[in-house]
Amino acid sequence: MCTFQQSPKKTSEGSNGRTSMREFSEDEETLIAMMFKLVGKRWHLIAGRIPGRTAEEIEMYWTSKYSS
């Protein structure tokens, strides 16, 4: 059980030893797209608006979804 100050880990270690991300919600995806239009690839600024997300997670999400 988690208390208010504690939160469950948002990542888990997969079978290959790499850390996997939890999925982004629709609200997070919308906010990332809006922020990207405003600030571009300044991932740390975008992450500052999404609690519990790191700049690295957001960059990986963006790259995997919008990279051609």
C-alpha positions, -999 to +999 in steps of 0.1 A: +000+000+000+013+035-008+009+066+013+004+101+000+042+107-002+049+074-017+039+064-052+042+031-070+069+028-096+058+038-130+082+015-147+090-021-146+119-042-158+111-063-188+125-097-197+153-081-216+164-061-185+154-028-200+129-005-183+095-002-199+073+029-197+037+030-187+014+041-215+006+078-220-029+089-214-049+107-241-046+139-220-009+135-218-006+130-255-027+161-262-006+182-238+026+169-253+015+178-288+003+213-277+036+220-258+057+207-287+040+233-310+050+260-284+085+250-274+097+224-299+121+197-287+126+212-253+116+180-236+125+192-201+100+221-204+073+197-216+081+172-188+077+201-163+040+203-172+033+166-168+037+152-133+054+119-131+070+120-165+106+126-174+121+145-203+136+112-215+102+094-214+085+122-234+113+123-260+111+085-265+073+087-268+075+115-293+102+098-313+084+065-314+051+080-324+061+108-348+095+097-362+094+087-399 
